[in-house]
């Protein structure tokens, strides 16, 4: 859904629209759908409630537009190597949950299915993100960078879950620093995961004979 087109008169102020969208995400992130109200958003944005209703006819439309316009998404990337692709993917996840819409993104994971109008948008968003992530791993398998028997789902659950938990367990006062360090932590996470996935089977290693100390 999109905001109601502006009528005759003064043109829409992009700065006001930005404040409204951020306020909507903040209110949703703080109180979830139960605490989401047009009046609360207007107060947080520092505008009159009438200004909201000139743009959106319902809180469902307002939240959907805010999520569509300001919530970062996961996209397919192709750096030429599996490691590079996975680092970019993990970085995107960390930035989503540490960015200005981080709390709203978490709430969306928990509540989207129960929010009228938002649920359909969320399903489409999640499906596109899942396909983008799976495409990255499949390319790695096709290029021989991962064993053919690698579980795409398990690898992604481990990587994306690790990235999300790192973001969520970071104290609020460290969020800004974490956003700046996102790529560095993503590299550490990917290196740890790939080492576990592509390491030789320990059972195939030759155990050296015991040699007593000299």
Backbone as CSV, one residue per row, in Angstrom:
resi,resn,N_x,N_y,N_z,CA_x,CA_y,CA_z,C_x,C_y,C_z
1,UNK,0.845,-1.185,0.000,0.000,0.000,0.000,0.882,1.237,0.000
2,UNK,0.384,2.308,-0.500,1.159,3.540,-0.524,0.367,4.645,0.119
3,UNK,1.083,5.659,0.565,0.436,6.777,1.239,-0.515,7.478,0.295
4,UNK,-1.557,8.035,0.854,-2.528,8.787,0.075,-1.849,9.953,-0.610
5,UNK,-2.144,10.155,-1.876,-1.513,11.239,-2.629,-1.877,12.583,-2.033
6,UNK,-0.939,13.487,-2.056,-1.184,14.814,-1.511,-2.159,15.571,-2.393
7,UNK,-3.061,16.320,-1.776,-4.047,17.096,-2.515,-3.484,18.447,-2.886
8,UNK,-4.348,19.335,-3.397,-3.892,20.679,-3.764,-3.315,21.398,-2.543
9,UNK,-2.429,22.321,-2.781,-1.840,23.082,-1.678,-0.349,22.883,-1.639
10,UNK,0.210,23.027,-0.440,1.646,22.909,-0.295,2.112,21.489,-0.633
11,UNK,3.252,21.356,-1.298,3.763,20.020,-1.611,4.183,19.299,-0.342
12,UNK,4.232,17.994,-0.396,4.634,17.194,0.742,6.069,17.516,1.120
13,UNK,6.340,17.558,2.408,7.677,17.821,2.924,8.359,16.477,3.178
14,UNK,9.427,16.147,2.424,10.106,14.860,2.613,10.632,14.659,4.030
15,UNK,11.034,15.738,4.683,11.543,15.624,6.040,10.436,15.204,7.004
16,UNK,9.225,15.739,6.794,8.089,15.335,7.633,7.771,13.863,7.388
17,UNK,7.783,13.447,6.129,7.528,12.038,5.809,8.571,11.138,6.473
18,UNK,9.831,11.572,6.452,10.888,10.775,7.085,10.662,10.655,8.584
19,UNK,10.298,11.778,9.229,10.048,11.745,10.672,8.869,10.847,11.010
20,UNK,7.851,10.895,10.187,6.671,10.062,10.435,7.036,8.584,10.314
21,UNK,7.759,8.231,9.253,8.129,6.829,9.046,8.996,6.317,10.186
22,UNK,9.980,7.119,10.606,10.841,6.684,11.698,10.058,6.591,12.998
23,UNK,9.160,7.533,13.228,8.330,7.486,14.431,7.453,6.238,14.440
24,UNK,6.911,5.886,13.277,6.071,4.686,13.183,6.883,3.442,13.535
25,UNK,8.108,3.347,13.026,8.945,2.201,13.333,9.344,2.180,14.803
26,UNK,9.620,3.350,15.378,9.989,3.421,16.793,8.830,2.988,17.686
27,UNK,7.637,3.480,17.374,6.457,3.128,18.180,6.176,1.633,18.074
28,UNK,6.259,1.095,16.871,6.036,-0.336,16.684,7.110,-1.146,17.396
29,UNK,8.358,-0.706,17.296,9.435,-1.413,17.967,9.306,-1.390,19.476
30,UNK,8.815,-0.292,20.030,8.676,-0.159,21.488,7.504,-0.969,22.038
31,UNK,6.339,-0.859,21.372,5.139,-1.444,21.953,4.441,-2.491,21.126
32,UNK,5.002,-2.826,19.956,4.348,-3.824,19.120,3.040,-3.313,18.541
33,UNK,2.311,-4.230,17.917,1.064,-3.840,17.280,0.031,-3.368,18.293
34,UNK,0.020,-3.959,19.487,-0.950,-3.572,20.511,-0.759,-2.126,20.937
35,UNK,0.467,-1.633,20.893,0.728,-0.259,21.311,0.852,0.719,20.161
36,UNK,0.522,0.257,18.956,0.680,1.099,17.778,-0.608,1.868,17.518
37,UNK,-0.544,3.202,17.573,-1.717,4.045,17.358,-1.300,5.299,16.595
38,UNK,-2.212,5.799,15.782,-1.921,6.994,14.986,-1.550,8.160,15.891
39,UNK,-2.266,8.303,17.008,-1.990,9.404,17.925,-0.574,9.326,18.487
40,UNK,-0.153,8.111,18.824,1.180,7.921,19.393,2.260,8.248,18.366
41,UNK,2.042,7.818,17.133,3.010,8.101,16.066,3.102,9.605,15.827
42,UNK,1.948,10.276,15.775,1.937,11.722,15.539,2.688,12.457,16.644
43,UNK,2.476,12.025,17.874,3.153,12.665,19.004,4.663,12.430,18.923
44,UNK,5.070,11.207,18.584,6.492,10.901,18.476,7.136,11.691,17.338
45,UNK,6.405,11.902,16.251,6.935,12.631,15.091,6.862,14.138,15.272
46,UNK,6.123,14.605,16.297,5.998,16.037,16.532,5.085,16.733,15.538
47,UNK,4.020,16.029,15.119,3.069,16.615,14.174,1.651,16.407,14.685
48,UNK,0.687,17.022,14.029,-0.704,16.838,14.392,-1.259,15.551,13.796
49,UNK,-2.215,14.958,14.485,-2.794,13.709,13.995,-3.438,13.894,12.629
50,UNK,-3.984,15.074,12.374,-4.634,15.325,11.085,-3.653,15.171,9.926
51,UNK,-2.386,15.508,10.171,-1.380,15.373,9.123,-1.227,13.917,8.710
52,UNK,-1.318,13.016,9.682,-1.220,11.590,9.355,-2.390,11.148,8.488
53,UNK,-3.584,11.572,8.866,-4.766,11.116,8.143,-4.878,11.730,6.756
54,UNK,-4.121,12.797,6.502,-4.060,13.320,5.133,-3.249,12.391,4.235
55,UNK,-2.374,11.593,4.858,-1.490,10.717,4.105,-1.929,9.264,4.152
56,UNK,-2.414,8.795,5.286,-2.802,7.395,5.456,-4.180,7.330,6.093
57,UNK,-4.966,6.379,5.630,-6.328,6.257,6.160,-6.418,5.297,7.343
58,UNK,-5.363,4.539,7.585,-5.390,3.582,8.693,-3.976,3.343,9.203
59,UNK,-3.893,2.800,10.389,-2.569,2.523,10.952,-1.908,1.348,10.231
60,UNK,-2.694,0.450,9.648,-2.128,-0.636,8.868,-1.363,-0.084,7.657
61,UNK,-1.981,0.870,6.966,-1.323,1.483,5.815,-0.062,2.239,6.239
62,UNK,-0.149,2.943,7.348,0.998,3.710,7.832,2.171,2.786,8.141
63,UNK,1.921,1.714,8.875,3.003,0.812,9.249,3.576,0.107,8.030
64,UNK,2.722,-0.321,7.119,3.200,-0.993,5.908,4.105,-0.081,5.101
65,UNK,3.724,1.173,4.939,4.552,2.117,4.191,5.875,2.377,4.899
66,UNK,5.838,2.498,6.223,7.065,2.736,6.975,8.023,1.555,6.831
67,UNK,7.485,0.350,6.918,8.311,-0.840,6.780,8.874,-0.965,5.369
68,UNK,8.044,-0.670,4.387,8.475,-0.783,2.993,9.565,0.231,2.662
69,UNK,9.408,1.445,3.183,10.341,2.512,2.818,11.623,2.559,3.613
70,UNK,11.597,2.071,4.870,12.766,2.299,5.732,13.401,1.028,6.293
71,UNK,12.712,-0.093,6.177,13.287,-1.326,6.710,14.220,-1.948,5.673
72,UNK,15.477,-2.089,6.026,16.447,-2.686,5.107,16.096,-4.148,4.865
73,UNK,16.444,-4.651,3.695,16.139,-6.030,3.348,17.414,-6.768,2.954
74,UNK,17.307,-8.087,2.940,18.412,-8.933,2.507,18.329,-9.096,1.003
75,UNK,19.429,-8.886,0.313,19.443,-9.022,-1.142,20.527,-9.999,-1.574
76,UNK,20.346,-10.567,-2.743,21.340,-11.477,-3.299,22.587,-10.671,-3.683
77,UNK,23.740,-11.231,-3.409,24.994,-10.595,-3.797,25.870,-11.653,-4.450
78,UNK,26.725,-11.233,-5.350,27.627,-12.171,-6.009,28.999,-11.513,-6.136
79,UNK,29.841,-11.779,-5.152,31.193,-11.202,-5.147,32.172,-12.067,-5.918
80,UNK,31.739,-13.248,-6.312,32.617,-14.169,-7.027,33.130,-15.308,-6.173
81,UNK,32.975,-15.178,-4.842,33.386,-16.251,-3.938,32.298,-16.478,-2.901
82,UNK,32.207,-17.703,-2.421,31.216,-18.017,-1.390,31.481,-17.215,-0.122
83,UNK,32.750,-17.151,0.289,33.066,-16.417,1.512,32.639,-14.963,1.398
84,UNK,32.979,-14.336,0.283,32.595,-12.937,0.090,31.097,-12.751,0.116
85,UNK,30.363,-13.669,-0.513,28.902,-13.566,-0.539,28.311,-13.719,0.861
86,UNK,28.822,-14.700,1.618,28.283,-14.942,2.959,28.614,-13.795,3.912
87,UNK,29.792,-13.205,3.743,30.150,-12.040,4.570,29.183,-10.896,4.289
88,UNK,28.887,-10.654,3.026,27.933,-9.602,2.677,26.555,-9.906,3.240
89,UNK,26.147,-11.163,3.169,24.832,-11.563,3.682,24.748,-11.358,5.188
90,UNK,25.759,-11.819,5.919,25.762,-11.659,7.376,25.826,-10.188,7.767
91,UNK,26.579,-9.402,7.008,26.665,-7.966,7.279,25.292,-7.319,7.139
92,UNK,24.546,-7.690,6.110,23.208,-7.140,5.919,22.308,-7.456,7.114
93,UNK,22.385,-8.686,7.608,21.546,-9.082,8.742,21.911,-8.267,9.983
94,UNK,23.193,-8.133,10.259,23.615,-7.357,11.429,23.142,-5.913,11.312
95,UNK,23.269,-5.346,10.116,22.860,-3.953,9.925,21.356,-3.775,10.064
96,UNK,20.588,-4.777,9.642,19.133,-4.694,9.797,18.765,-4.566,11.270
97,UNK,19.381,-5.397,12.112,18.984,-5.439,13.520,19.719,-4.439,14.411
98,UNK,20.671,-3.712,13.857,21.331,-2.668,14.629,21.021,-1.284,14.084
99,UNK,20.333,-1.207,12.957,20.019,0.066,12.333,18.835,0.762,12.985
100,UNK,18.407,1.871,12.418,17.305,2.653,12.979,15.988,1.883,13.087
101,UNK,15.843,0.835,12.275,14.605,0.051,12.303,14.810,-1.306,12.966
102,UNK,15.900,-1.450,13.721,16.236,-2.743,14.299,15.160,-3.323,15.200
103,UNK,14.629,-2.521,16.097,13.598,-3.027,17.016,12.326,-3.372,16.263
104,UNK,11.995,-2.584,15.264,10.813,-2.878,14.461,10.999,-4.179,13.693
105,UNK,12.212,-4.436,13.215,12.481,-5.674,12.488,12.272,-6.880,13.391
106,UNK,12.713,-6.772,14.635,12.515,-7.866,15.582,11.032,-8.077,15.864
107,UNK,10.323,-6.999,16.103,8.882,-7.103,16.345,8.168,-7.727,15.159
108,UNK,8.607,-7.362,13.970,7.966,-7.871,12.767,8.100,-9.385,12.690
109,UNK,9.258,-9.915,13.050,9.440,-11.362,13.058,8.458,-12.053,13.989
110,UNK,8.136,-11.403,15.094,7.288,-12.012,16.109,5.796,-11.813,15.847
111,UNK,5.419,-10.676,15.251,4.009,-10.304,15.203,3.404,-10.166,13.818
112,UNK,4.205,-10.250,12.782,3.703,-9.931,11.437,2.454,-10.721,11.064
113,UNK,2.436,-12.004,11.402,1.330,-12.862,10.980,-0.009,-12.420,11.544
114,UNK,0.001,-11.660,12.635,-1.259,-11.269,13.279,-1.675,-9.834,12.960
115,UNK,-0.936,-9.162,12.076,-1.247,-7.764,11.767,-1.939,-7.691,10.409
116,UNK,-3.201,-7.268,10.358,-3.926,-7.194,9.087,-3.206,-6.289,8.088
117,UNK,-3.081,-6.771,6.868,-2.459,-5.972,5.821,-0.956,-6.066,5.803
118,UNK,-0.338,-6.226,6.966,1.116,-6.321,7.054,1.578,-7.759,6.818
119,UNK,0.757,-8.721,7.221,1.132,-10.130,7.109,1.477,-10.513,5.673
120,UNK,0.640,-10.080,4.717,0.883,-10.434,3.319,2.200,-9.833,2.815
121,UNK,2.431,-8.586,3.177,3.671,-7.924,2.767,4.872,-8.630,3.378
122,UNK,4.754,-9.034,4.630,5.862,-9.684,5.320,6.199,-11.027,4.673
123,UNK,5.180,-11.797,4.304,5.412,-13.098,3.668,6.188,-12.919,2.367
124,UNK,5.800,-11.943,1.569,6.508,-11.682,0.316,7.954,-11.271,0.578
125,UNK,8.145,-10.424,1.581,9.481,-9.960,1.931,10.358,-11.120,2.375
126,UNK,9.833,-11.956,3.273,10.605,-13.077,3.783,10.945,-14.071,2.682
127,UNK,9.986,-14.350,1.808,10.237,-15.303,0.728,11.351,-14.819,-0.197
128,UNK,11.340,-13.518,-0.512,12.377,-12.986,-1.396,13.741,-13.029,-0.716
129,UNK,13.776,-12.774,0.595,15.046,-12.815,1.322,15.579,-14.236,1.419
130,UNK,14.686,-15.188,1.674,15.104,-16.588,1.773,15.673,-17.072,0.446
131,UNK,15.010,-16.736,-0.640,15.495,-17.157,-1.953,16.848,-16.528,-2.276
132,UNK,17.025,-15.261,-1.893,18.316,-14.599,-2.130,19.427,-15.306,-1.355
133,UNK,19.166,-15.652,-0.104,20.165,-16.317,0.724,20.469,-17.718,0.203
134,UNK,19.438,-18.441,-0.189,19.642,-19.804,-0.691,20.425,-19.799,-2.006
135,UNK,20.189,-18.781,-2.829,20.909,-18.694,-4.104,22.405,-18.562,-3.867
136,UNK,22.792,-17.840,-2.816,24.205,-17.658,-2.498,24.859,-19.009,-2.174
137,UNK,24.193,-19.801,-1.337,24.765,-21.087,-0.938,24.784,-22.057,-2.114
138,UNK,23.720,-22.058,-2.914,23.693,-22.965,-4.069,24.841,-22.660,-5.035
139,UNK,25.143,-21.370,-5.229,26.264,-21.017,-6.098,27.573,-21.566,-5.550
140,UNK,27.706,-21.497,-4.221,28.911,-22.024,-3.603,29.049,-23.523,-3.819
141,UNK,27.943,-24.235,-3.741,27.971,-25.680,-4.000,28.298,-25.947,-5.460
142,UNK,27.690,-25.205,-6.363,27.935,-25.395,-7.800,29.392,-25.120,-8.162
143,UNK,30.027,-24.166,-7.465,31.425,-23.839,-7.762,32.400,-24.761,-7.050
144,UNK,31.879,-25.695,-6.269,32.742,-26.625,-5.560,33.343,-26.069,-4.294
145,UNK,32.828,-24.940,-3.814,33.362,-24.340,-2.590,32.748,-24.956,-1.341
146,UNK,31.686,-25.712,-1.515,31.042,-26.433,-0.422,30.811,-27.869,-0.868
147,UNK,30.833,-28.822,0.065,30.499,-30.194,-0.294,29.090,-30.275,-0.885
148,UNK,28.895,-31.159,-1.845,27.602,-31.273,-2.512,26.487,-31.623,-1.532
149,UNK,26.826,-32.326,-0.449,25.808,-32.760,0.512,25.496,-31.698,1.569
150,UNK,26.051,-30.513,1.448,25.812,-29.459,2.431,24.326,-29.130,2.528
151,UNK,23.818,-29.032,3.757,22.423,-28.628,3.973,22.336,-27.109,3.858
152,UNK,21.666,-26.639,2.814,21.526,-25.196,2.606,20.790,-24.569,3.779
153,UNK,19.729,-25.211,4.209,18.911,-24.675,5.299,19.700,-24.584,6.603
154,UNK,20.415,-25.652,6.944,21.160,-25.661,8.207,22.278,-24.635,8.193
155,UNK,22.974,-24.503,7.067,24.052,-23.519,6.983,23.511,-22.103,7.167
156,UNK,22.411,-21.813,6.478,21.844,-20.467,6.580,21.267,-20.201,7.965
157,UNK,20.609,-21.191,8.550,20.068,-21.008,9.903,21.193,-20.677,10.889
158,UNK,22.326,-21.349,10.731,23.452,-21.119,11.627,24.049,-19.733,11.411
159,UNK,24.254,-19.373,10.154,24.868,-18.080,9.851,23.960,-16.918,10.228
160,UNK,22.726,-16.957,9.750,21.823,-15.833,9.980,21.396,-15.763,11.447
161,UNK,21.219,-16.920,12.076,20.890,-16.923,13.497,22.022,-16.347,14.327
162,UNK,23.266,-16.680,13.961,24.413,-16.134,14.682,24.525,-14.629,14.515
163,UNK,24.288,-14.157,13.295,24.340,-12.716,13.044,23.245,-11.984,13.818
164,UNK,22.044,-12.557,13.817,20.923,-11.923,14.514,21.169,-11.888,16.023
165,UNK,21.618,-13.010,16.586,21.835,-13.052,18.024,22.946,-12.099,18.451
166,UNK,23.965,-11.957,17.635,25.033,-11.011,17.968,24.469,-9.592,18.057
167,UNK,23.599,-9.257,17.121,23.002,-7.925,17.132,22.073,-7.744,18.325
168,UNK,21.269,-8.756,18.614,20.256,-8.624,19.663,20.844,-8.643,21.073
169,UNK,21.980,-9.295,21.245,22.564,-9.375,22.587,23.557,-8.253,22.863
170,UNK,23.760,-7.386,21.895,24.643,-6.240,22.109,23.916,-5.176,22.923
171,UNK,24.514,-4.669,24.000,23.859,-3.628,24.809,23.505,-2.415,23.957
172,UNK,22.405,-1.746,24.276,21.970,-0.590,23.477,23.055,0.457,23.270
173,UNK,23.869,0.686,24.303,24.895,1.723,24.171,26.005,1.315,23.211
174,UNK,26.047,0.029,22.839,27.074,-0.443,21.907,26.536,-0.591,20.488
175,UNK,25.235,-0.316,20.266,24.630,-0.559,18.962,25.297,0.243,17.849
176,UNK,25.566,1.520,18.099,26.169,2.357,17.061,27.537,1.822,16.665
177,UNK,28.330,1.414,17.658,29.655,0.860,17.368,29.530,-0.460,16.615
178,UNK,28.543,-1.273,16.991,28.357,-2.555,16.325,28.021,-2.367,14.853
179,UNK,27.205,-1.371,14.555,26.858,-1.113,13.166,28.106,-0.813,12.354
180,UNK,29.041,-0.078,12.946,30.284,0.256,12.250,31.198,-0.957,12.127
181,UNK,31.040,-1.922,13.032,31.890,-3.107,13.037,31.219,-4.312,12.388
182,UNK,30.070,-4.103,11.755,29.270,-5.214,11.236,30.061,-6.113,10.294
183,UNK,30.785,-5.529,9.361,31.518,-6.332,8.379,32.604,-7.173,9.051
184,UNK,33.275,-6.596,10.058,34.329,-7.325,10.748,33.789,-8.540,11.476
185,UNK,32.671,-8.376,12.180,32.098,-9.527,12.877,31.554,-10.536,11.876
186,UNK,30.986,-10.064,10.784,30.474,-10.975,9.754,31.597,-11.856,9.218
187,UNK,32.778,-11.290,9.002,33.907,-12.081,8.512,34.311,-13.153,9.512
188,UNK,34.337,-12.790,10.798,34.685,-13.776,11.825,33.662,-14.907,11.861
189,UNK,32.397,-14.547,11.779,31.335,-15.545,11.833,31.408,-16.485,10.633
190,UNK,31.597,-15.928,9.454,31.675,-16.742,8.238,32.902,-17.650,8.266
191,UNK,34.046,-17.141,8.684,35.256,-17.960,8.740,35.081,-19.129,9.710
192,UNK,34.460,-18.867,10.845,34.211,-19.922,11.825,33.290,-20.990,11.240
193,UNK,32.239,-20.557,10.569,31.265,-21.494,10.009,31.863,-22.310,8.864
194,UNK,32.550,-21.640,7.950,33.114,-22.359,6.806,34.191,-23.347,7.243
195,UNK,34.943,-22.994,8.269,35.950,-23.931,8.771,35.278,-25.218,9.246
196,UNK,34.130,-25.082,9.906,33.418,-26.262,10.400,32.794,-27.061,9.258
197,UNK,32.322,-26.360,8.236,31.601,-27.036,7.155,32.541,-27.747,6.197
198,UNK,33.649,-27.113,5.865,34.525,-27.683,4.834,35.744,-28.388,5.404
199,UNK,35.892,-28.413,6.733,37.036,-29.109,7.324,36.958,-30.597,7.017
200,UNK,38.089,-31.269,6.829,38.073,-32.712,6.567,37.435,-33.472,7.723
201,UNK,36.846,-34.589,7.430,36.254,-35.447,8.444,37.364,-35.937,9.369
202,UNK,37.261,-35.643,10.679,38.323,-36.075,11.603,38.577,-37.569,11.540
203,UNK,37.539,-38.361,11.221,37.703,-39.808,11.172,38.604,-40.241,10.031
204,UNK,38.786,-39.344,9.041,39.616,-39.685,7.887,41.085,-39.336,8.114
205,UNK,41.391,-38.682,9.204,42.756,-38.282,9.469,43.576,-39.469,10.007
206,UNK,44.842,-39.450,9.691,45.723,-40.501,10.194,46.229,-40.095,11.563
207,UNK,46.014,-40.949,12.554,46.476,-40.649,13.905,47.949,-41.003,14.019
208,UNK,48.795,-40.054,14.366,50.227,-40.371,14.452,50.525,-41.361,15.569
209,UNK,51.540,-42.164,15.345,51.931,-43.114,16.380,52.460,-42.372,17.595
210,UNK,52.195,-42.936,18.757,52.685,-42.322,19.984,54.190,-42.452,20.058
211,UNK,54.842,-41.344,20.333,56.271,-41.366,20.521,56.599,-40.832,21.909
212,UNK,57.238,-41.611,22.711,57.548,-41.133,24.078,58.498,-39.960,24.029
213,UNK,58.415,-39.091,25.005,59.315,-37.928,25.037,60.766,-38.367,25.089
214,UNK,61.591,-37.588,24.466,63.027,-37.895,24.446,63.645,-37.549,25.782
